[in-house]
Amino acid sequence: MKETYKNTKTNENRSAARHGTANMRNIYVACVFFAAAVLLVLCMFLFFNVTAIKIQGVTLYEDEQILVVGGVQNGQNLVRTNTDIVEKRLKDTLVYIDDVKVTKKFPSTLVINCTEAEKAADIEHDGSYYVLSSSGKILETKNPRVTGNIPVVEGFELKSKEQGEKISSEDSFKADILTELLADFEELKFENIDSIDMTTRSDIKLMYDGRIEIRLGSSVDMEYKLTYLKAVIDESLSDGYEGTLIYNGADSGISAIPKEYGDSSEEESESSSEPVPDSSAVQTDAEVSYNTGWAAGTDDTAGYGDTTTENYGDYNGETAGNEDQNYGDGYTDYNDNGYDQYGNGGYNAGNTDGYNADGYTDYNNNGW
């Protein structure tokens, strides 16, 4: 009997101890939550108030405009500031703000980093011109004349006409193509583009510096094509070259047709199912940055080809010198009597002129 009473008393004591421990644990947790809540309230109303606002990347707007439109000011709480809302207000309201990033720098600084839009192209529509940024935003509407120093877009059926809107076209693909094209121009620093003809989006044409027509073809691999073409223009063509560059494909390279032979080339291409003949068809490696398909020679020596800088067509080891040159794979001889395309047998070209030191073709009465 005494043993039973003792055991019961012991269990009651243990239960009371456990209950007391649980109560202490609950009190401790409640204190932690209370302290956190108090700290949060203090942070949201007393601590971390904005004392400095840094505005970066803005030249077209005053700082006061940025602050008013963004809805930020000194003294507001940094914790409660919604950066997403500030960014959206600025991009939606200020047309020449292309992108915004708002960052909190604790304990009391707000940084507003803006990227301003730059005029990238004019679109002609109903006799007026609409100015676009490189991101495809309409910056200005119904200008009576072209902006100048930016390309004019032709063959684009403009659908969106309000300032600040993203461009859209009756042909939805054209808007995407144009936006990508303008972004590539900016990234590659491909300048001096006078016009972009998108009348047929599978046959995009560019005019460069008023003297070179570029036939880009479709929008497939556009960045690669532009990289390739820019390398040819910058590194291989003379400053005064006038004519046409045709992108034939990664395997076929670029065709260059000087202006004086353009008409005859077009006549043959219309009457033949063969690819457009050219004065200097070029093949190149896939990696544009190395050879670009045009190898500039010295001492009147130049090479075109797939493997080395001294390949012509598919034949290795053929070198252009000061005497005759043999060409093995369908090059074109331009002369006073027009031009004849030769086949795989090759032909002897030129007398003493050969190739100029810059690696380009010397056209004259004796051949090339």
KOLMARSE-863608 format. One record per residue (C-alpha): residue in one letter; x, y, z; chain. Coordinates in steps of 0.02 Angstrom, whole numbers, always signed. Layout:
<sites>
SITE   rest        u        v        w   kette
SITE      a        X        Y        Z       A
...
</sites>
This chain:
<sites>
SITE   rest        u        v        w   kette
SITE      m       +0       +0       +0       A
SITE      k     +139     +118      +48       A
SITE      e     +235      +70     -109       A
SITE      t      +84     +110     -220       A
SITE      y      +60     +280     -139       A
SITE      k     +244     +319     -162       A
SITE      n     +242     +277     -347       A
SITE      t      +86     +382     -374       A
SITE      k     +164     +530     -288       A
SITE      t     +323     +513     -390       A
SITE      n     +225     +512     -554       A
SITE      e     +128     +666     -502       A
SITE      n     +289     +758     -465       A
SITE      r     +363     +709     -634       A
SITE      s     +206     +765     -725       A
SITE      a     +207     +932     -636       A
SITE      a     +391     +956     -680       A
SITE      r     +359     +917     -864       A
SITE      h     +212    +1035     -865       A
SITE      g     +317    +1171     -787       A
SITE      t     +455    +1146     -917       A
SITE      a     +328    +1155    -1061       A
SITE      n     +258    +1316     -990       A
SITE      m     +431    +1392     -980       A
SITE      r     +466    +1340    -1160       A
SITE      n     +304    +1419    -1220       A
SITE      i     +342    +1578    -1126       A
SITE      y     +516    +1584    -1204       A
SITE      v     +448    +1560    -1381       A
SITE      a     +316    +1693    -1353       A
SITE      c     +450    +1814    -1292       A
SITE      v     +554    +1782    -1447       A
SITE      f     +405    +1814    -1563       A
SITE      f     +360    +1970    -1466       A
SITE      a     +537    +2037    -1477       A
SITE      a     +542    +2002    -1664       A
SITE      a     +376    +2091    -1688       A
SITE      v     +436    +2241    -1591       A
SITE      l     +599    +2245    -1690       A
SITE      l     +503    +2234    -1855       A
SITE      v     +390    +2378    -1805       A
SITE      l     +541    +2481    -1755       A
SITE      c     +626    +2441    -1921       A
SITE      m     +471    +2489    -2020       A
SITE      f     +437    +2651    -1930       A
SITE      l     +590    +2709    -1835       A
SITE      f     +746    +2626    -1904       A
SITE      f     +812    +2617    -2085       A
SITE      n     +734    +2776    -2147       A
SITE      v     +802    +2841    -2313       A
SITE      t     +929    +2979    -2292       A
SITE      a    +1014    +2967    -2465       A
SITE      i     +946    +2931    -2640       A
SITE      k    +1075    +2902    -2777       A
SITE      i    +1014    +2921    -2958       A
SITE      q    +1129    +2852    -3091       A
SITE      g    +1127    +2846    -3282       A
SITE      v    +1008    +2991    -3312       A
SITE      t    +1047    +3140    -3424       A
SITE      l     +879    +3176    -3506       A
SITE      y     +778    +3199    -3346       A
SITE      e     +804    +3301    -3189       A
SITE      d     +828    +3209    -3025       A
SITE      e     +667    +3288    -2961       A
SITE      q     +571    +3206    -3104       A
SITE      i     +641    +3036    -3060       A
SITE      l     +595    +3057    -2877       A
SITE      v     +419    +3119    -2910       A
SITE      v     +376    +2988    -3042       A
SITE      g     +457    +2848    -2941       A
SITE      g     +366    +2903    -2784       A
SITE      v     +520    +2903    -2672       A
SITE      q     +588    +3035    -2553       A
SITE      n     +704    +3059    -2408       A
SITE      g     +631    +3005    -2242       A
SITE      q     +527    +2861    -2306       A
SITE      n     +561    +2690    -2235       A
SITE      l     +684    +2586    -2334       A
SITE      v     +610    +2420    -2277       A
SITE      r     +435    +2466    -2336       A
SITE      t     +494    +2536    -2504       A
SITE      n     +432    +2422    -2646       A
SITE      t     +571    +2429    -2776       A
SITE      d     +468    +2337    -2909       A
SITE      i     +334    +2472    -2904       A
SITE      v     +465    +2610    -2918       A
SITE      e     +544    +2527    -3070       A
SITE      k     +376    +2502    -3157       A
SITE      r     +323    +2683    -3129       A
SITE      l     +483    +2750    -3204       A
SITE      k     +483    +2636    -3357       A
SITE      d     +298    +2662    -3393       A
SITE      t     +297    +2851    -3372       A
SITE      l     +465    +2914    -3434       A
SITE      v     +481    +2862    -3616       A
SITE      y     +668    +2883    -3628       A
SITE      i     +700    +2767    -3481       A
SITE      d     +729    +2598    -3559       A
SITE      d     +770    +2501    -3402       A
SITE      v     +780    +2534    -3214       A
SITE      k     +856    +2440    -3068       A
SITE      v     +815    +2502    -2892       A
SITE      t     +925    +2435    -2752       A
SITE      k     +917    +2455    -2563       A
SITE      k    +1082    +2489    -2475       A
SITE      f    +1054    +2468    -2289       A
SITE      p    +1044    +2555    -2172       A
SITE      s     +979    +2710    -2263       A
SITE      t    +1022    +2725    -2450       A
SITE      l     +915    +2695    -2605       A
SITE      v    +1004    +2677    -2774       A
SITE      i     +907    +2707    -2936       A
SITE      n    +1010    +2648    -3085       A
SITE      c     +932    +2697    -3253       A
SITE      t     +973    +2647    -3431       A
SITE      e     +918    +2781    -3552       A
SITE      a     +843    +2736    -3719       A
SITE      e     +937    +2788    -3876       A
SITE      k     +861    +2822    -4045       A
SITE      a     +896    +2668    -4151       A
SITE      a     +784    +2679    -4306       A
SITE      d     +648    +2777    -4395       A
SITE      i     +493    +2689    -4463       A
SITE      e     +403    +2777    -4603       A
SITE      h     +213    +2772    -4588       A
SITE      d      +87    +2878    -4684       A
SITE      g     +217    +3009    -4727       A
SITE      s     +278    +3029    -4548       A
SITE      y     +419    +2948    -4450       A
SITE      y     +410    +2853    -4286       A
SITE      v     +571    +2842    -4185       A
SITE      l     +617    +2676    -4104       A
SITE      s     +739    +2628    -3968       A
SITE      s     +849    +2474    -3984       A
SITE      s     +728    +2383    -3867       A
SITE      g     +584    +2417    -3987       A
SITE      k     +498    +2555    -3889       A
SITE      i     +418    +2700    -3983       A
SITE      l     +506    +2857    -3923       A
SITE      e     +432    +2988    -4038       A
SITE      t     +282    +2990    -4155       A
SITE      k     +233    +3077    -4316       A
SITE      n     +396    +3169    -4346       A
SITE      p     +389    +3263    -4513       A
SITE      r     +565    +3212    -4563       A
SITE      v     +693    +3077    -4529       A
SITE      t     +802    +3090    -4374       A
SITE      g     +966    +3064    -4467       A
SITE      n    +1114    +2953    -4424       A
SITE      i     +998    +2807    -4387       A
SITE      p     +925    +2681    -4512       A
SITE      v     +757    +2708    -4594       A
SITE      v     +648    +2551    -4592       A
SITE      e     +551    +2512    -4750       A
SITE      g     +418    +2380    -4780       A
SITE      f     +360    +2376    -4598       A
SITE      e     +171    +2387    -4575       A
SITE      l     +166    +2485    -4412       A
SITE      k      +21    +2438    -4299       A
SITE      s      +66    +2519    -4131       A
SITE      k      +74    +2708    -4144       A
SITE      e      +73    +2775    -3965       A
SITE      q     +226    +2846    -3878       A
SITE      g     +299    +2723    -3753       A
SITE      e     +221    +2570    -3834       A
SITE      k     +319    +2421    -3896       A
SITE      i     +318    +2410    -4085       A
SITE      s     +198    +2291    -4168       A
SITE      s     +163    +2254    -4350       A
SITE      e      +24    +2182    -4453       A
SITE      d     +151    +2043    -4482       A
SITE      s     +191    +1997    -4302       A
SITE      f     +356    +1914    -4349       A
SITE      k     +425    +2076    -4420       A
SITE      a     +417    +2162    -4250       A
SITE      d     +522    +2024    -4170       A
SITE      i     +645    +2024    -4315       A
SITE      l     +667    +2213    -4311       A
SITE      t     +692    +2216    -4121       A
SITE      e     +823    +2079    -4134       A
SITE      l     +908    +2168    -4279       A
SITE      l     +921    +2334    -4186       A
SITE      a     +986    +2247    -4029       A
SITE      d    +1119    +2158    -4133       A
SITE      f    +1172    +2322    -4213       A
SITE      e    +1197    +2396    -4041       A
SITE      e    +1288    +2247    -3968       A
SITE      l    +1405    +2226    -4118       A
SITE      k    +1429    +2415    -4140       A
SITE      f    +1376    +2393    -4321       A
SITE      e    +1356    +2574    -4371       A
SITE      n    +1324    +2673    -4531       A
SITE      i    +1169    +2574    -4578       A
SITE      d    +1063    +2692    -4685       A
SITE      s     +909    +2585    -4714       A
SITE      i     +828    +2418    -4674       A
SITE      d     +712    +2345    -4805       A
SITE      m     +592    +2218    -4728       A
SITE      t     +466    +2213    -4870       A
SITE      t     +501    +2027    -4882       A
SITE      r     +558    +1959    -4714       A
SITE      s     +643    +1811    -4797       A
SITE      d     +747    +1934    -4900       A
SITE      i     +805    +2071    -4781       A
SITE      k     +914    +2205    -4861       A
SITE      l    +1024    +2335    -4779       A
SITE      m    +1110    +2488    -4852       A
SITE      y    +1279    +2524    -4775       A
SITE      d    +1361    +2695    -4784       A
SITE      g    +1266    +2739    -4944       A
SITE      r    +1378    +2625    -5047       A
SITE      i    +1356    +2442    -5000       A
SITE      e    +1194    +2346    -5016       A
SITE      i    +1191    +2197    -4897       A
SITE      r    +1076    +2053    -4938       A
SITE      l    +1053    +1969    -4771       A
SITE      g     +922    +1841    -4822       A
SITE      s     +806    +1778    -4685       A
SITE      s     +818    +1815    -4499       A
SITE      v     +894    +1645    -4459       A
SITE      d    +1063    +1660    -4369       A
SITE      m    +1054    +1848    -4388       A
SITE      e    +1188    +1890    -4259       A
SITE      y    +1310    +1770    -4341       A
SITE      k    +1276    +1843    -4513       A
SITE      l    +1301    +2022    -4453       A
SITE      t    +1462    +1975    -4362       A
SITE      y    +1526    +1893    -4521       A
SITE      l    +1477    +2039    -4634       A
SITE      k    +1547    +2170    -4517       A
SITE      a    +1715    +2080    -4513       A
SITE      v    +1720    +2078    -4704       A
SITE      i    +1678    +2263    -4716       A
SITE      d    +1800    +2316    -4579       A
SITE      e    +1946    +2206    -4624       A
SITE      s    +1938    +2160    -4807       A
SITE      l    +1852    +2291    -4914       A
SITE      s    +1933    +2454    -4967       A
SITE      d    +1861    +2612    -4893       A
SITE      g    +1788    +2664    -5059       A
SITE      y    +1713    +2498    -5109       A
SITE      e    +1540    +2511    -5187       A
SITE      g    +1431    +2364    -5231       A
SITE      t    +1335    +2220    -5154       A
SITE      l    +1374    +2090    -5021       A
SITE      i    +1268    +1933    -5024       A
SITE      y    +1268    +1811    -4879       A
SITE      n    +1259    +1638    -4957       A
SITE      g    +1271    +1531    -4801       A
SITE      a    +1398    +1469    -4674       A
SITE      d    +1471    +1346    -4799       A
SITE      s    +1465    +1457    -4953       A
SITE      g    +1528    +1620    -4879       A
SITE      i    +1493    +1794    -4946       A
SITE      s    +1483    +1854    -5125       A
SITE      a    +1548    +2027    -5167       A
SITE      i    +1487    +2110    -5326       A
SITE      p    +1565    +2279    -5364       A
SITE      k    +1445    +2413    -5423       A
SITE      e    +1511    +2418    -5601       A
SITE      y    +1470    +2233    -5624       A
SITE      g    +1306    +2230    -5529       A
SITE      d    +1190    +2244    -5679       A
SITE      s    +1273    +2106    -5778       A
SITE      s    +1274    +1993    -5626       A
SITE      e    +1089    +2018    -5600       A
SITE      e    +1052    +1980    -5782       A
SITE      e    +1142    +1814    -5773       A
SITE      s    +1062    +1769    -5607       A
SITE      e     +890    +1798    -5682       A
SITE      s     +926    +1686    -5831       A
SITE      s    +1009    +1546    -5734       A
SITE      s     +958    +1427    -5598       A
SITE      e    +1135    +1431    -5529       A
SITE      p    +1177    +1540    -5377       A
SITE      v    +1209    +1722    -5411       A
SITE      p    +1382    +1738    -5492       A
SITE      d    +1501    +1858    -5409       A
SITE      s    +1668    +1939    -5433       A
SITE      s    +1745    +1864    -5279       A
SITE      a    +1646    +1721    -5204       A
SITE      v    +1718    +1679    -5035       A
SITE      q    +1714    +1526    -4926       A
SITE      t    +1759    +1534    -4744       A
SITE      d    +1779    +1438    -4583       A
SITE      a    +1630    +1433    -4467       A
SITE      e    +1723    +1537    -4336       A
SITE      v    +1708    +1711    -4406       A
SITE      s    +1833    +1791    -4287       A
SITE      y    +1981    +1698    -4361       A
SITE      n    +1979    +1713    -4549       A
SITE      t    +1810    +1783    -4600       A
SITE      g    +1835    +1706    -4771       A
SITE      w    +1940    +1851    -4834       A
SITE      a    +2126    +1837    -4803       A
SITE      a    +2217    +1999    -4839       A
SITE      g    +2384    +1963    -4921       A
SITE      t    +2546    +2057    -4938       A
SITE      d    +2655    +2079    -5090       A
SITE      d    +2507    +2053    -5203       A
SITE      t    +2461    +1885    -5124       A
SITE      a    +2291    +1839    -5055       A
SITE      g    +2193    +1681    -5022       A
SITE      y    +2016    +1625    -5004       A
SITE      g    +1957    +1458    -4941       A
SITE      d    +1906    +1335    -4809       A
SITE      t    +2067    +1270    -4737       A
SITE      t    +2212    +1391    -4760       A
SITE      t    +2234    +1568    -4821       A
SITE      e    +2297    +1500    -4987       A
SITE      n    +2150    +1396    -5048       A
SITE      y    +2044    +1442    -5197       A
SITE      g    +1877    +1353    -5203       A
SITE      d    +1916    +1173    -5158       A
SITE      y    +2095    +1171    -5222       A
SITE      n    +2236    +1187    -5096       A
SITE      g    +2398    +1278    -5123       A
SITE      e    +2347    +1395    -5261       A
SITE      t    +2429    +1563    -5232       A
SITE      a    +2388    +1728    -5315       A
SITE      g    +2549    +1811    -5372       A
SITE      n    +2606    +1934    -5501       A
SITE      e    +2589    +1818    -5650       A
SITE      d    +2450    +1697    -5699       A
SITE      q    +2336    +1617    -5570       A
SITE      n    +2242    +1454    -5584       A
SITE      y    +2073    +1444    -5502       A
SITE      g    +1991    +1278    -5477       A
SITE      d    +1810    +1295    -5431       A
SITE      g    +1700    +1406    -5535       A
SITE      y    +1766    +1584    -5525       A
SITE      t    +1706    +1724    -5637       A
SITE      d    +1809    +1820    -5764       A
SITE      y    +1748    +1999    -5790       A
SITE      n    +1816    +2089    -5942       A
SITE      d    +1769    +2210    -6080       A
SITE      n    +1659    +2082    -6164       A
SITE      g    +1552    +2046    -6011       A
SITE      y    +1593    +1899    -5900       A
SITE      d    +1605    +1711    -5919       A
SITE      q    +1589    +1587    -5779       A
SITE      y    +1714    +1446    -5780       A
SITE      g    +1690    +1272    -5713       A
SITE      n    +1794    +1147    -5620       A
SITE      g    +1934    +1142    -5746       A
SITE      g    +2001    +1310    -5690       A
SITE      y    +2069    +1452    -5795       A
SITE      n    +2216    +1570    -5805       A
SITE      a    +2173    +1746    -5751       A
SITE      g    +2265    +1911    -5769       A
SITE      n    +2430    +1960    -5843       A
SITE      t    +2532    +2051    -5714       A
SITE      d    +2406    +2132    -5599       A
SITE      g    +2358    +1984    -5489       A
SITE      y    +2287    +2039    -5323       A
SITE      n    +2312    +2202    -5232       A
SITE      a    +2401    +2204    -5065       A
SITE      d    +2239    +2221    -4969       A
SITE      g    +2182    +2050    -5024       A
SITE      y    +2044    +2112    -5139       A
SITE      t    +2024    +2089    -5327       A
SITE      d    +2101    +2202    -5457       A
SITE      y    +1975    +2218    -5599       A
SITE      n    +2044    +2278    -5765       A
SITE      n    +2037    +2244    -5951       A
SITE      n    +2148    +2092    -5935       A
SITE      g    +2040    +1994    -5814       A
SITE      w    +2059    +1985    -5626       A
</sites>
